[in-house]
């Protein structure tokens, strides 16, 4: 299935390039966008530049990220030039408004990249720099994809002007959102809630009874007062969160509540059910 997903994602990315990016000279992210941005300066065929860049970045990614990464990415890197060449010879293309072309270039490209990344691989293109930066900084991959693609688009500012650059930014934004959504598919959306209250026992019992969720009791010390406190840690679904807040307010309207988004939970109540009540 990983091989199928890598092939599918790579094909969708190739469609984005050959149907939208290159025909409309869109300053998008990725090697295709970089090819468009640099063509006025070096006059290198855009498809050739993109294909060669994919292979070069594969070598760089294998050197920095390791042999395992290189092996997983090799299939995508080899399929990408095959797919783009096939689509180029087939004459695939659509006649639409350039703004729509920019938007759909970002959406389709982001979906393709996201599908490949879900397998732990890479398309071997400009998504390798975000993966390297993610390993070093821990910053969200989709955020780094947008950052790198933005810098790529800005390379074409001198050659194409402000209007084309802003049009390219539309593609970058759409791509970042698409990558984030695809990477998040199948993950549970929930809230991680920390509650500090003198009525922690009553709150814990109410959560167990009314929401049917468990809590973890954590010993804490107030930084200002030095008093010993009890803190509850509870993870609930987005739908249950509203009810949780209401319960806490009913029991202790002075309770201190900290909420963060939780997007990947594993275990009882989320990835499998318990027979216990």
N, C-alpha and C positions, 0 to 999 in steps of 0.2 A: 504493500500500500504506500510505503514511503516513496518508492520509485515512481509509482503512478502519480502521486501528489506533486513530486518534483517536476515530472514531465508536464503535468497539467498547468502548474503555476508558471513554468518557463514558457509554455505556449501562449498563455494569456498575456504575459509580459511582452512577448514577441508581437502579438496582435496590437498591443498598445503602441509599440514603436512604429510598426509598419503601416498601421491604419490611421494613426493620429499624429504621433510626434514628428516623424520625418516628412510626411506629405505637407504638413502645415508649418514646418520649421518652428515647432514649439520649444521654447526654452524650458524644458522640463528637467527633472532630476535624472539621475542615472547616467550611464555611459552614452545613451542616445541623446539626452539633453546636452551633455558635454560636447558631443560630436557636432551638434547644431551650433553651439556657442563658439566653437573654435574653427569651424569651417571657413568663415570669412578671412581668417588670419593665415591659415595653413593650406586651405583648398584641398583637403583630403576627403575622399569619398566618405560620406557619413556612415554608411553601413559597414564599410571596411574598417573605419576607425573604431566603431562600436564593437565589432567582432574581435579585433585585436586587443582592445582594452579589456574585454572580458577575460581573455586568456592571460594577459599580464597580471590583472588583479587576482586571478586564481592563484598564480604563483606567489604573489605577495601575501595573500591570505593564508596559504599553506605554510609559508615560512613563519608568519607571526602567530597564527591561531593553532597551528599544529597539523600533523598528518591526518588525523581523524577528520578534522574539518575539511581538509582538502579533498579527501576521498568522497565525503558526502556531497561536496559542491561540484565535483568533477562532472557528474551526469548533467547537471543544469548548464554548466559552462560549455559542454560539448553540444548539447541540444539547442542552445540559444542561437548560435550562428546558423544551424541547420534550419530552424523554424523561420528565422528572419529572411534567409535566402529563399526558402520555399514561398513565403508570403510575398516577397518582392517579385518573384517570377510570375506568381499568380495574378499580380496586378490588383491585389485586394486594397480596397480603399472606399471611402465614403465622402460625399460632398455635403458638408454641414458648415455652420457658422464657426469661425475660428475659436470663439469663446467656448462653444460646446465641445469642440475638438480638444481644447486644452483641459476642460473639466473631465471628459471621458478618458483622456490620456492618463490623467492622474488616478482616476478610479480603477481602470483596468490594470494599469501598471502596479498600483498598490495592492490590489487583490492578488495578482500573480506573485509579487514579492512576498506577501504575507503567507500564501499557501506554501511556498518553498521554505520560508523561515520556520513554519510550524513543524517541519520535519527535522529541524536542527541543522539544515543546510543553508546555502546561500545561492543566489543566482550568479555569483561570481563577479558581479558588477560593482556599482558604487554603493551597494549595501554592505560591502566588506568594511569600509571605514567606520560606519556606525557600529558594526559588531565588535570591531577592535576597541572603539571608544567605550562601548557598553561594558566590556570586560574590565577595562581600566577604571571607569568612573561609576559604573552601576546605574547610570541614567537610563531611563526607559528607551527601548530601541526605536519606537515610533517617533519619539522626540528627536533623537539623533538623526533619523532618516530625514526629517523635515529640515534640520539644521544643515546637513551636508547638501541636500538638494537645493536649499536656498542659496548656499555659496556657489553651487554649480550654475544656477540660473543667473546669478549676479555676474558671472564671467562673460555673459553675452550682453551686458549693459552697454559697453562701448560700441559694439558692432551693430546692435539692433535697436537701441534706444530704450527709453523709459516705458513706452506703451507695450512693447513686446515683452519686456522684463516683467511688468505687472501681470500680463496675460500668463506668463510662465509661472508666476507665483500662485495663480489659481490652480494650476496642475499640481504644484508642490503641496498645497494645502489639502487637495482632494486625495492625493496619494498618501499623505500622512494619516488622514482619518481612515482610509481604507485599510492600510497596514495594521493600525491599532485595532480596528474592528475584527479583522480576520484573525489576528493573534489572540484576541479575546474570546473567539467562538468556543463554546463548550465549557467556559469557565463560569462558575456561579458568581452572581453579583450579590454582595451582602455587605453588612456593616459590622465593623469591629468596634465595640463600645466599652469604654472604661468608665466606671462609676465610683465616685468617692462620696460616701455618705455615712453618717452615724447610724442610719437605719438600714445598713447593708443586709442584715439578716432578713428583714421583712421584704426588702426589694428582691433578694435572691429567691425567696419562697414564692413571691408573686410571679417572677419570671418563669419559674419551674411549673407553677400551677396554671397560669393563664396563657403563657406563650409556649410552654412545653420545651423550653430550652434550658440547658445547664449553664452554670457560671463557675468561673475559677476565682477563688478568694486569694488575694495577694496582700502580703503585709507591706505597708508603706509608712513612711514617716514624713510629716509635714515639714517642708524646708524652712518655713518661717517660724512656726510654733514649736517644732520639735516633737509634737504629739504623735503617738502611734495611731495609725489609721488602717482601715481595711478597704481595699479596692477590689471591685468586681470587674472581671473581664468576661465579656459575653459577645458571641458572634451570632447575629440574626440575619434573616433575609431582609431585603429592602422593604417588603410588605409588612414584616413583623416589626420593623424599626419604629414606625409611627406609634404602634401600640406600646412598645417598650418605653418610649419617651413619656407617654401619657401615664403609664404605671409609676414611673419614677417620680413624676410631678405630683401625683396623688399621694404618694407615701412621704416624700421629702422634697418640697419645692426649692430647697436650698442645696440640693445635691449637685456636685460638680461632675459634669458629663463630658467626656471627650469621645468624639466619633471620627473614625477614618473608614475609607472605602476598602473593602476586602474583595479581591477578584479571583482568588484561587484557593479554595478550601478543599481539604481532603479529610475524610473520616466520618464518624458517626453523625448522622443528621444532615450530611451534605452529599457525600459520595456513596453512602450506603445507609440503610435504615436500621434502627434497633428495635427489637421486640419488646424492650422494656418501656414502661409508661412513666 
